[in-house]
């Protein structure tokens, strides 16, 4: 589902039945009710200018950015501002 506030796609698994799931390696048993959802992943989406701002905030300058508007992605090259 799309989360407009955070500009991300959230992936959820929904239990079809009431069940208990054992995770032996963690010594854990999780109980789920029918219809209960568990949030498993987030895929955040950024604008090209948003990516540049994140890099700047982390101490990097945007050196070059290649956009593929048909496929909806960007490849961004940053360089350290520290010299």
Rosetta constraint file for C-alpha pairs under 8 A:
AtomPair CA 1 CA 9 HARMONIC 5.59 0.50
AtomPair CA 1 CA 10 HARMONIC 5.26 0.50
AtomPair CA 1 CA 11 HARMONIC 6.55 0.50
AtomPair CA 2 CA 7 HARMONIC 7.40 0.50
AtomPair CA 2 CA 8 HARMONIC 6.00 0.50
AtomPair CA 2 CA 9 HARMONIC 4.56 0.50
AtomPair CA 2 CA 10 HARMONIC 6.25 0.50
AtomPair CA 3 CA 7 HARMONIC 5.72 0.50
AtomPair CA 3 CA 8 HARMONIC 5.33 0.50
AtomPair CA 3 CA 9 HARMONIC 6.02 0.50
AtomPair CA 3 CA 10 HARMONIC 6.90 0.50
AtomPair CA 4 CA 8 HARMONIC 6.82 0.50
AtomPair CA 6 CA 44 HARMONIC 7.59 0.50
AtomPair CA 7 CA 44 HARMONIC 5.98 0.50
AtomPair CA 7 CA 45 HARMONIC 5.59 0.50
AtomPair CA 7 CA 46 HARMONIC 7.38 0.50
AtomPair CA 8 CA 42 HARMONIC 6.30 0.50
AtomPair CA 8 CA 43 HARMONIC 5.29 0.50
AtomPair CA 8 CA 44 HARMONIC 4.07 0.50
AtomPair CA 8 CA 45 HARMONIC 5.50 0.50
AtomPair CA 9 CA 42 HARMONIC 5.67 0.50
AtomPair CA 9 CA 43 HARMONIC 5.08 0.50
AtomPair CA 9 CA 44 HARMONIC 6.41 0.50
AtomPair CA 9 CA 45 HARMONIC 7.87 0.50
AtomPair CA 10 CA 39 HARMONIC 7.13 0.50
AtomPair CA 10 CA 40 HARMONIC 7.69 0.50
AtomPair CA 10 CA 41 HARMONIC 5.86 0.50
AtomPair CA 10 CA 42 HARMONIC 4.57 0.50
AtomPair CA 10 CA 43 HARMONIC 6.49 0.50
AtomPair CA 11 CA 39 HARMONIC 6.11 0.50
AtomPair CA 11 CA 40 HARMONIC 5.68 0.50
AtomPair CA 11 CA 41 HARMONIC 5.10 0.50
AtomPair CA 11 CA 42 HARMONIC 6.26 0.50
AtomPair CA 12 CA 37 HARMONIC 6.10 0.50
AtomPair CA 12 CA 38 HARMONIC 5.44 0.50
AtomPair CA 12 CA 39 HARMONIC 4.47 0.50
AtomPair CA 12 CA 40 HARMONIC 5.44 0.50
AtomPair CA 12 CA 41 HARMONIC 7.17 0.50
AtomPair CA 13 CA 37 HARMONIC 5.56 0.50
AtomPair CA 13 CA 38 HARMONIC 5.38 0.50
AtomPair CA 13 CA 39 HARMONIC 6.65 0.50
AtomPair CA 13 CA 40 HARMONIC 6.89 0.50
AtomPair CA 14 CA 34 HARMONIC 7.92 0.50
AtomPair CA 14 CA 35 HARMONIC 5.73 0.50
AtomPair CA 14 CA 36 HARMONIC 5.55 0.50
AtomPair CA 14 CA 37 HARMONIC 4.33 0.50
AtomPair CA 14 CA 38 HARMONIC 6.49 0.50
AtomPair CA 15 CA 19 HARMONIC 7.84 0.50
AtomPair CA 15 CA 32 HARMONIC 6.60 0.50
AtomPair CA 15 CA 33 HARMONIC 6.83 0.50
AtomPair CA 15 CA 34 HARMONIC 5.39 0.50
AtomPair CA 15 CA 35 HARMONIC 5.25 0.50
AtomPair CA 15 CA 36 HARMONIC 5.55 0.50
AtomPair CA 15 CA 37 HARMONIC 6.47 0.50
AtomPair CA 16 CA 34 HARMONIC 5.18 0.50
AtomPair CA 16 CA 35 HARMONIC 5.71 0.50
AtomPair CA 17 CA 32 HARMONIC 7.86 0.50
AtomPair CA 17 CA 33 HARMONIC 6.49 0.50
AtomPair CA 17 CA 34 HARMONIC 4.11 0.50
AtomPair CA 17 CA 35 HARMONIC 6.98 0.50
AtomPair CA 18 CA 31 HARMONIC 7.59 0.50
AtomPair CA 18 CA 32 HARMONIC 5.55 0.50
AtomPair CA 18 CA 33 HARMONIC 4.23 0.50
AtomPair CA 18 CA 34 HARMONIC 4.46 0.50
AtomPair CA 19 CA 31 HARMONIC 5.85 0.50
AtomPair CA 19 CA 32 HARMONIC 5.37 0.50
AtomPair CA 19 CA 33 HARMONIC 6.56 0.50
AtomPair CA 19 CA 34 HARMONIC 7.66 0.50
AtomPair CA 20 CA 29 HARMONIC 6.43 0.50
AtomPair CA 20 CA 30 HARMONIC 5.50 0.50
AtomPair CA 20 CA 31 HARMONIC 4.33 0.50
AtomPair CA 20 CA 32 HARMONIC 6.20 0.50
AtomPair CA 21 CA 29 HARMONIC 5.50 0.50
AtomPair CA 21 CA 30 HARMONIC 5.20 0.50
AtomPair CA 21 CA 31 HARMONIC 6.39 0.50
AtomPair CA 21 CA 32 HARMONIC 7.97 0.50
AtomPair CA 22 CA 27 HARMONIC 7.68 0.50
AtomPair CA 22 CA 28 HARMONIC 5.82 0.50
AtomPair CA 22 CA 29 HARMONIC 4.30 0.50
AtomPair CA 22 CA 30 HARMONIC 6.44 0.50
AtomPair CA 23 CA 27 HARMONIC 6.09 0.50
AtomPair CA 23 CA 28 HARMONIC 5.11 0.50
AtomPair CA 23 CA 29 HARMONIC 6.09 0.50
AtomPair CA 23 CA 30 HARMONIC 7.99 0.50
AtomPair CA 24 CA 28 HARMONIC 6.35 0.50
AtomPair CA 24 CA 29 HARMONIC 8.00 0.50
AtomPair CA 32 CA 36 HARMONIC 6.08 0.50
AtomPair CA 46 CA 50 HARMONIC 5.72 0.50
AtomPair CA 46 CA 51 HARMONIC 6.20 0.50
AtomPair CA 47 CA 51 HARMONIC 6.31 0.50
AtomPair CA 48 CA 52 HARMONIC 6.45 0.50
AtomPair CA 48 CA 74 HARMONIC 7.10 0.50
AtomPair CA 49 CA 53 HARMONIC 6.23 0.50
AtomPair CA 50 CA 54 HARMONIC 6.27 0.50
AtomPair CA 51 CA 55 HARMONIC 6.33 0.50
AtomPair CA 51 CA 76 HARMONIC 7.89 0.50
AtomPair CA 52 CA 56 HARMONIC 6.22 0.50
AtomPair CA 52 CA 61 HARMONIC 7.58 0.50
AtomPair CA 52 CA 62 HARMONIC 5.94 0.50
AtomPair CA 53 CA 57 HARMONIC 6.13 0.50
AtomPair CA 54 CA 58 HARMONIC 6.36 0.50
AtomPair CA 55 CA 59 HARMONIC 6.42 0.50
AtomPair CA 55 CA 60 HARMONIC 5.02 0.50
AtomPair CA 55 CA 61 HARMONIC 6.38 0.50
AtomPair CA 55 CA 62 HARMONIC 6.92 0.50
AtomPair CA 55 CA 78 HARMONIC 7.05 0.50
AtomPair CA 56 CA 60 HARMONIC 4.92 0.50
AtomPair CA 56 CA 61 HARMONIC 5.59 0.50
AtomPair CA 56 CA 62 HARMONIC 7.48 0.50
AtomPair CA 59 CA 80 HARMONIC 6.46 0.50
AtomPair CA 59 CA 81 HARMONIC 5.83 0.50
AtomPair CA 59 CA 82 HARMONIC 7.53 0.50
AtomPair CA 60 CA 78 HARMONIC 5.85 0.50
AtomPair CA 60 CA 79 HARMONIC 5.38 0.50
AtomPair CA 60 CA 80 HARMONIC 4.60 0.50
AtomPair CA 60 CA 81 HARMONIC 5.17 0.50
AtomPair CA 61 CA 78 HARMONIC 5.44 0.50
AtomPair CA 61 CA 79 HARMONIC 5.31 0.50
AtomPair CA 61 CA 80 HARMONIC 6.34 0.50
AtomPair CA 61 CA 81 HARMONIC 5.96 0.50
AtomPair CA 62 CA 76 HARMONIC 7.21 0.50
AtomPair CA 62 CA 77 HARMONIC 6.11 0.50
AtomPair CA 62 CA 78 HARMONIC 4.55 0.50
AtomPair CA 62 CA 79 HARMONIC 6.47 0.50
AtomPair CA 63 CA 76 HARMONIC 7.83 0.50
AtomPair CA 63 CA 77 HARMONIC 5.53 0.50
AtomPair CA 63 CA 78 HARMONIC 5.23 0.50
AtomPair CA 63 CA 79 HARMONIC 6.17 0.50
AtomPair CA 64 CA 76 HARMONIC 6.07 0.50
AtomPair CA 64 CA 77 HARMONIC 5.24 0.50
AtomPair CA 64 CA 78 HARMONIC 7.14 0.50
AtomPair CA 65 CA 74 HARMONIC 6.84 0.50
AtomPair CA 65 CA 75 HARMONIC 5.78 0.50
AtomPair CA 65 CA 76 HARMONIC 4.39 0.50
AtomPair CA 65 CA 77 HARMONIC 6.11 0.50
AtomPair CA 66 CA 74 HARMONIC 5.61 0.50
AtomPair CA 66 CA 75 HARMONIC 5.22 0.50
AtomPair CA 66 CA 76 HARMONIC 6.39 0.50
AtomPair CA 67 CA 72 HARMONIC 7.81 0.50
AtomPair CA 67 CA 73 HARMONIC 6.20 0.50
AtomPair CA 67 CA 74 HARMONIC 4.42 0.50
AtomPair CA 67 CA 75 HARMONIC 6.52 0.50
AtomPair CA 68 CA 72 HARMONIC 5.83 0.50
AtomPair CA 68 CA 73 HARMONIC 5.50 0.50
AtomPair CA 68 CA 74 HARMONIC 6.04 0.50
AtomPair CA 69 CA 73 HARMONIC 6.53 0.50
